[in-house]
Amino acid sequence: MSFNIRIISHPSPGVFEFLKQRVGAVGKKVFPEAEVPFTAVGLIQGRVVDMVAAMDVAEKAANVRVFDLRGLCPQHITMIGIFGDIADVKASINAIEEAEHLK
């Protein structure tokens, strides 16, 4: 299984607003501030079933919040956002990659 993974360190206010919109109504409740309340976001794209498992691993591995970043994809591909400080986001992504290698 392969994922597309990116980490954004210190996302700009515009990127933060874009991500907040992609999270939907939950994003407005969780991230109501005008300023970016986290120092990093990890973006992982893959099959829905793999992203649900990745969300579980990420939240158990570090102090992060993980959300589905909504979009339209007929191939059942989705993207999740892992929000937190840079060390926790990296730890979560490392844990996801490690869990994938243990399968």
LINHUZI-V612678 format. One record per helix or strand of 2 or more residues. SS is the DSSP state (alpha for helix, beta for strand). FROM is the first residue (numbers start at 1). LEN is the number of residues. If there is no record, write none. Layout:
BEGIN
<<SS | FROM | LEN> <SS | FROM | LEN>>
END
This chain:
BEGIN
<<beta | 4 | 6> <alpha | 13 | 11> <alpha | 25 | 6> <beta | 40 | 8> <alpha | 48 | 14> <beta | 65 | 5> <beta | 77 | 8> <alpha | 86 | 16>>
END
